[in-house]
Amino acid sequence: MTIITYEWIGYLASIVIATSMLMNSLQKLRWINLIGAILFSCYGFIIGALPVGILNGFIVGIDIYYLAKMYAGIDYFRLLEVRSDNRYLEAFLEFHHKDIIRFFPDFSFKPEMNKISMLILKNMSVAGVILAHEYDNKTLMIGLDYVIPEYRDQKPGKFVYTENLYYFSKLGYEKLCTQAQSKKHDAYMQRMGFIRGLSDDHQLLVKRLIF
């Protein structure tokens, strides 16, 4: 390798580390930081800077340790239904309003129209909120499905839309539907098993509860 190639490895490592600092998700931060630390460690050993190589090798070990804990750990999730005019719910939505409208630009909190208002709890901390109203007698419209940045690893979504579909079916609903307000939300709901074209309104994403 030439000296210029060595320098580019250092530059790339710096960019990756800087990018990791921009991640809201702790899991993504750890993964990207791990890649950056590996590059920096290799760079340090290649140019003979042992402190750089050893220190970043240590950081690689730390990232691997915490990633292993994240994937091996058992998270406790729970859906907590609250009143539509719950004061904590209102305060939560107000606090996260700027982030919410990034994904739901048309969102406006109208407690009187919500049939279901739920907090998503992860290890008893509030990870997100679901607001829904009736589309028809057998269909529930998800108006808002918001998870705070720290918990956007799809676990809350899988808990709600895969492991706990009975929660909605026991209320008498046969389908869940939503109207994506952003590309990211559209992609997320499709990953959760929602399909376009299962209703007369082809703008809706729908997931059947009864097969």
ChimeraX attribute file (.defattr): number of C-alpha atoms within 10 A of each C-alpha:
attribute: neighborCount
match mode: 1-to-1
recipient: residues
	/A:1	6
	/A:2	6
	/A:3	8
	/A:4	9
	/A:5	10
	/A:6	15
	/A:7	13
	/A:8	12
	/A:9	18
	/A:10	19
	/A:11	15
	/A:12	14
	/A:13	22
	/A:14	16
	/A:15	12
	/A:16	19
	/A:17	20
	/A:18	14
	/A:19	14
	/A:20	21
	/A:21	14
	/A:22	10
	/A:23	16
	/A:24	14
	/A:25	15
	/A:26	17
	/A:27	19
	/A:28	18
	/A:29	17
	/A:30	21
	/A:31	17
	/A:32	19
	/A:33	23
	/A:34	24
	/A:35	17
	/A:36	26
	/A:37	26
	/A:38	20
	/A:39	23
	/A:40	27
	/A:41	25
	/A:42	22
	/A:43	23
	/A:44	22
	/A:45	15
	/A:46	14
	/A:47	13
	/A:48	11
	/A:49	13
	/A:50	14
	/A:51	12
	/A:52	18
	/A:53	22
	/A:54	16
	/A:55	14
	/A:56	22
	/A:57	20
	/A:58	14
	/A:59	18
	/A:60	22
	/A:61	14
	/A:62	14
	/A:63	20
	/A:64	14
	/A:65	12
	/A:66	14
	/A:67	18
	/A:68	11
	/A:69	11
	/A:70	13
	/A:71	10
	/A:72	9
	/A:73	9
	/A:74	9
	/A:75	13
	/A:76	11
	/A:77	18
	/A:78	20
	/A:79	20
	/A:80	14
	/A:81	14
	/A:82	14
	/A:83	14
	/A:84	19
	/A:85	13
	/A:86	11
	/A:87	11
	/A:88	12
	/A:89	18
	/A:90	13
	/A:91	11
	/A:92	14
	/A:93	18
	/A:94	12
	/A:95	11
	/A:96	13
	/A:97	15
	/A:98	12
	/A:99	15
	/A:100	19
	/A:101	14
	/A:102	14
	/A:103	19
	/A:104	21
	/A:105	12
	/A:106	11
	/A:107	14
	/A:108	12
	/A:109	16
	/A:110	10
	/A:111	16
	/A:112	9
	/A:113	12
	/A:114	19
	/A:115	14
	/A:116	19
	/A:117	21
	/A:118	19
	/A:119	23
	/A:120	24
	/A:121	17
	/A:122	17
	/A:123	12
	/A:124	12
	/A:125	12
	/A:126	18
	/A:127	20
	/A:128	23
	/A:129	21
	/A:130	20
	/A:131	22
	/A:132	20
	/A:133	17
	/A:134	18
	/A:135	14
	/A:136	10
	/A:137	10
	/A:138	13
	/A:139	21
	/A:140	24
	/A:141	22
	/A:142	21
	/A:143	21
	/A:144	23
	/A:145	20
	/A:146	23
	/A:147	22
	/A:148	15
	/A:149	14
	/A:150	13
	/A:151	17
	/A:152	18
	/A:153	14
	/A:154	12
	/A:155	12
	/A:156	23
	/A:157	21
	/A:158	15
	/A:159	17
	/A:160	19
	/A:161	19
	/A:162	13
	/A:163	11
	/A:164	14
	/A:165	20
	/A:166	15
	/A:167	14
	/A:168	18
	/A:169	18
	/A:170	10
	/A:171	10
	/A:172	14
	/A:173	20
	/A:174	18
	/A:175	23
	/A:176	24
	/A:177	24
	/A:178	24
	/A:179	20
	/A:180	21
	/A:181	17
	/A:182	15
	/A:183	9
	/A:184	13
	/A:185	18
	/A:186	19
	/A:187	12
	/A:188	15
	/A:189	21
	/A:190	16
	/A:191	13
	/A:192	17
	/A:193	15
	/A:194	22
	/A:195	18
	/A:196	18
	/A:197	12
	/A:198	16
	/A:199	13
	/A:200	7
	/A:201	11
	/A:202	12
	/A:203	13
	/A:204	20
	/A:205	23
	/A:206	26
	/A:207	22
	/A:208	17
	/A:209	19
	/A:210	10
	/A:211	4
